[in-house]
């Protein structure tokens, strides 16, 4: 059902400093900041040869990433994103198998302009999982 790893998301307390680390220290290609108000974050994507890293920073105090950073002030891995061919079919299969989809269960538009869903971390070994339609 799942395809390739689309990205690893890392919540960071300072978006510009984190971007500079990947750009200047590691020599990675770093994109521009993108505000994603529907998800309560500002993101920067770092392109790697085989996947991406998504740097996440809260967009407002109600952001779920703000709560994550309150518990993890230095930041850390927030979620893994996997590609799926048909997000609704993947959702229905996962629900039938007992997995929990966060929110209302309907896909939202993600940072790449494609439908995304998040799966409860308690169902995936403590890891928040995002599915993105490829």
NORMO-V558769 format. One record per helix or strand of 2 or more residues. SS is the DSSP state (~ for helix, > for strand). FROM is the first residue (numbers start at 1). TO is the last residue. If there is no record, write none. Layout:
BEGIN
<<SS,FROM,TO> <SS,FROM,TO>>
END
This chain:
BEGIN
<<>,5,11> <~,15,25> <>,29,30> <>,34,36> <>,41,47> <>,52,58> <~,64,71> <>,76,84> <~,87,96> <>,108,109> <>,115,119> <~,121,123> <>,128,133>>
END
